[in-house]
């Protein structure tokens, strides 16, 4: 009788462990695969934009449209006034060009671009410090967008309202392949620590004590 009871207990324990493992696996699948897909809504930009075509016709690369103002602030997405010089009339046969001129240029209406890298209001990011001070290339954070012929779909977090590009496709960062795959604070900290001449202990202390206040005001 005791042997039978022990066998039942072992069987129950085995099923318990099995259900626990299945539960963990299902939680990971829901949390890391299914939930992120439900969390983001997909939107197209109001106008599709060919970066490659424009890069071939400008002299100063990215800075021709995305530049630093005299006060050091960054211009971000170009205003309509910067586009009118070339697009006061329809250029070529591209339907997106026609749409741009008819719906925005002729009506003197700014294009409501969806900003992939827009940060929360509590975050301060200086392009000048990175472009001028650190001599960083745009590709480091934004990838080879200058070679793209079309804009990617904008994915918006249904809760926060921010772009998925802030966290990237892989929230854990384990499968991250490129420096531009996400713009998390961890990524910034790693880069800043690697550029510092301080010892490992000093870097750790600096990151813990000062890291937050460098970008968060």
C-alpha positions in Angstrom: 0.0 0.0 0.0 2.8 2.3 0.9 4.6 1.6 -2.4 1.4 2.4 -4.3 1.0 5.7 -2.4 4.6 6.6 -3.1 4.1 5.9 -6.8 1.0 8.1 -6.8 3.0 10.9 -5.1 5.8 10.6 -7.6 3.4 10.7 -10.5 1.7 13.8 -9.1 5.0 15.4 -8.5 6.0 14.6 -12.1 2.8 16.1 -13.5 3.4 19.1 -11.3 6.8 19.7 -12.7 5.6 19.1 -16.2 2.8 21.6 -15.8 5.2 24.1 -14.3 7.6 23.8 -17.3 4.7 24.1 -19.7 3.4 27.1 -17.9 6.9 28.8 -18.0 7.2 28.1 -21.7 3.7 29.4 -22.4 4.4 32.5 -20.4 7.5 33.2 -22.3 5.7 32.7 -25.6 2.9 35.0 -24.6 5.1 37.6 -23.0 7.9 37.8 -25.6 6.2 36.9 -28.9 2.4 37.2 -28.8 2.0 40.2 -26.4 4.5 42.5 -28.3 2.6 41.9 -31.5 -0.7 42.9 -29.9 1.0 45.8 -28.1 1.9 47.7 -31.3 -0.3 49.2 -33.9 1.1 49.7 -37.4 0.9 52.9 -39.4 2.2 54.2 -42.7 3.9 57.5 -43.0 1.7 60.2 -44.7 4.2 60.3 -47.6 6.6 57.6 -48.6 10.2 59.0 -48.9 13.1 57.8 -51.0 16.2 58.6 -49.0 18.5 57.1 -51.6 17.2 59.3 -54.4 17.6 62.5 -52.3 21.1 61.5 -51.0 22.2 61.4 -54.7 21.1 64.9 -55.3 22.4 66.7 -52.2 25.9 67.8 -51.3 26.1 67.5 -47.6 24.6 64.0 -47.0 22.2 63.7 -44.0 23.1 67.2 -42.8 21.4 68.6 -46.0 18.0 68.0 -44.4 18.8 67.0 -40.8 21.1 69.6 -39.4 22.2 71.4 -36.3 20.9 75.0 -35.8 23.2 77.8 -34.7 22.2 77.3 -31.1 23.2 73.7 -31.2 19.6 72.3 -31.3 18.8 69.6 -33.9 16.3 70.3 -36.7 15.0 66.8 -36.9 12.5 66.1 -39.7 12.7 68.9 -42.4 10.0 71.6 -42.5 8.0 72.2 -45.6 10.0 75.4 -46.2 13.1 73.4 -46.7 11.4 71.2 -49.4 9.6 73.8 -51.4 12.8 74.9 -53.2 12.8 71.6 -55.1 9.2 70.6 -54.9 7.2 73.8 -55.7 6.0 71.8 -58.7 5.6 68.0 -59.3 8.9 66.3 -60.2 8.7 63.1 -62.2 5.9 60.6 -62.3 6.0 59.2 -58.7 2.5 59.3 -57.2 4.0 60.1 -53.8 5.5 63.2 -55.3 2.1 64.2 -56.7 0.5 63.6 -53.3 3.2 65.6 -51.5 2.8 68.6 -53.8 -1.0 68.6 -54.0 -1.8 67.8 -50.3 1.0 69.6 -48.6 3.1 72.0 -50.7 0.2 73.7 -52.6 -1.8 74.0 -49.3 1.3 75.2 -47.3 0.6 72.4 -44.8 3.4 70.7 -42.8 3.7 66.9 -43.3 2.7 65.2 -40.0 5.7 62.8 -40.0 5.7 59.9 -37.5 9.0 60.1 -35.7 10.7 56.7 -35.2 13.2 58.0 -32.7 11.0 60.4 -30.7 12.0 60.2 -27.0 9.7 60.8 -24.0 9.4 64.4 -22.7 11.6 63.6 -19.7 14.5 62.6 -21.9 17.1 65.1 -23.1 19.3 64.0 -26.0 22.0 66.2 -27.6 22.7 65.5 -31.2 25.4 68.2 -31.1 27.3 66.4 -28.3 27.3 63.2 -30.4 27.8 64.6 -33.9 30.3 67.4 -33.1 31.8 66.2 -29.8 32.0 62.5 -30.2 32.3 62.7 -34.1 29.7 59.9 -34.4 28.3 58.9 -37.7 24.5 58.9 -38.2 24.6 55.2 -39.1 25.7 54.3 -35.5 22.2 55.0 -34.2 20.0 55.3 -37.3 21.4 52.5 -39.5 21.7 52.8 -43.3 18.5 54.7 -43.7 20.2 56.9 -46.3 20.3 53.9 -48.6 16.6 53.1 -48.3 14.1 53.7 -51.2 11.0 53.5 -49.0 10.1 54.3 -45.4 9.4 51.3 -43.1 6.1 50.9 -41.3 5.8 52.9 -38.1 4.9 50.7 -35.1 3.3 52.6 -32.2 3.0 51.3 -28.6 -0.7 51.3 -27.8 0.0 52.2 -24.2 2.8 54.7 -24.3 2.2 56.1 -27.8 5.9 55.9 -28.6 7.6 54.2 -31.5 8.8 50.6 -31.3 12.2 51.8 -32.4 12.9 53.1 -28.9 13.1 49.5 -27.5 13.6 47.7 -30.8 12.1 44.4 -32.0 14.0 42.4 -29.4 13.1 43.8 -26.0 15.6 41.6 -24.1 18.4 42.8 -26.3 19.7 39.2 -26.6 19.2 38.9 -30.3 20.4 42.5 -31.1 22.8 42.5 -34.1 23.4 46.1 -34.8 23.9 49.3 -32.8 20.8 50.8 -34.4 18.4 48.0 -33.5 17.3 49.8 -30.4 17.8 53.0 -28.5 17.5 51.8 -24.9 19.4 53.5 -22.0 21.4 50.3 -21.6 22.8 50.7 -25.1 23.8 54.3 -24.3 25.5 53.3 -21.0 27.5 50.6 -22.7 28.7 53.0 -25.4 29.6 55.8 -22.9 31.5 53.4 -20.7 33.5 52.0 -23.6 34.6 55.5 -24.6 35.6 56.5 -21.0 39.2 56.3 -19.9 38.2 55.6 -16.3 38.7 52.3 -14.5 35.9 49.6 -14.5 35.0 50.5 -10.9 34.9 54.2 -11.7 32.8 53.6 -14.7 30.3 51.5 -12.7 30.1 54.2 -9.9 29.6 57.0 -12.5 26.9 55.1 -14.3 25.0 54.4 -11.1 25.3 57.9 -9.7 25.3 60.1 -12.7 24.0 58.1 -15.7 20.3 58.9 -15.1 20.9 62.6 -14.8 22.9 63.0 -18.0 19.8 62.4 -20.1 16.9 62.6 -17.7 16.1 66.1 -16.4 
